Amino acid sequence: MKDILLTPQDLAKRWNLEPNTLGQWRWNGRGPKYLKINRSILYRLEDIEEFEKQKVRHSTAQILDEKLKQESDQIPYLKVCKS
C-alpha cells in the first residue's frame, strides 16, 4: 500500500492553522512525525491520524493531570519522593 503524504500546507488547511505554526512545532518537537526529503517536509496521513487520536480528551482536567505528571517526571526530587 502506498503512503498518503501531506504537505505542510495540506495539513495546515486540515487543522485550520498557519503553515508557520507547523514549522514552529517541528522546531520545538511538539507536532506530529514528519519526513524531510531533501528540502521537502511531508507528513504521512497515518502519522497525522495517530497524532489526532493522542489529542482526544474527555475533560480539561485530563490535560492538567498529564502536564503535572510530565513535569514531575522531569524533576528528580519528585521521582524519589513519589516512591
C-alpha positions in Angstrom: 0.0 0.0 0.0 1.3 3.5 -0.9 1.5 6.1 1.9 -0.7 9.1 1.6 1.6 12.2 2.1 0.5 15.7 3.0 2.5 18.9 2.6 2.6 21.4 5.5 0.1 23.5 3.5 -2.3 20.5 3.3 -2.0 19.8 7.0 -2.4 23.5 7.9 -5.6 23.5 5.9 -6.9 20.3 7.5 -6.3 21.8 11.0 -7.1 25.4 10.2 -3.6 26.6 11.1 -1.0 28.7 9.5 1.8 26.6 7.9 4.3 28.6 10.0 2.7 27.1 13.1 3.6 23.6 11.9 7.2 24.9 11.3 7.4 26.1 14.9 6.0 22.8 16.2 8.7 20.9 14.2 11.4 23.2 15.7 10.1 22.6 19.2 9.3 18.9 18.7 5.7 19.4 19.6 3.9 18.3 16.4 3.3 15.1 14.5 6.1 13.0 13.0 7.2 14.2 9.6 9.6 13.2 6.8 12.3 15.5 5.5 13.3 14.5 2.0 15.9 16.9 0.5 14.3 20.2 1.3 10.7 19.0 1.4 8.7 18.4 4.6 6.0 15.8 4.3 3.5 14.2 6.7 2.2 10.6 6.4 -1.5 10.5 6.8 -1.2 7.6 9.2 1.1 9.6 11.5 -1.4 12.5 11.4 -4.3 10.3 12.3 -2.3 8.8 15.2 -1.4 12.3 16.4 -5.0 13.3 16.3 -6.0 10.2 18.3 -3.5 11.1 21.0 -5.1 14.5 21.4 -8.6 13.2 22.2 -9.6 14.4 25.7 -12.6 13.8 27.9 -12.1 16.9 30.1 -9.8 19.8 30.6 -8.7 18.2 33.9 -7.2 15.3 31.9 -4.8 17.8 30.2 -3.8 19.2 33.6 -3.1 15.8 35.1 -0.9 14.8 32.1 1.0 18.1 32.3 1.6 17.7 36.0 2.8 14.1 35.5 5.2 15.2 32.8 6.6 18.0 35.0 7.0 15.7 38.0 8.8 13.1 35.8 11.4 15.8 34.9 12.2 16.7 38.4 14.5 14.0 40.1 13.5 15.0 43.6 9.8 14.3 42.9 10.6 10.9 41.4 12.4 9.9 44.7 9.6 11.2 46.9 6.8 9.5 44.9 8.1 6.0 45.6 
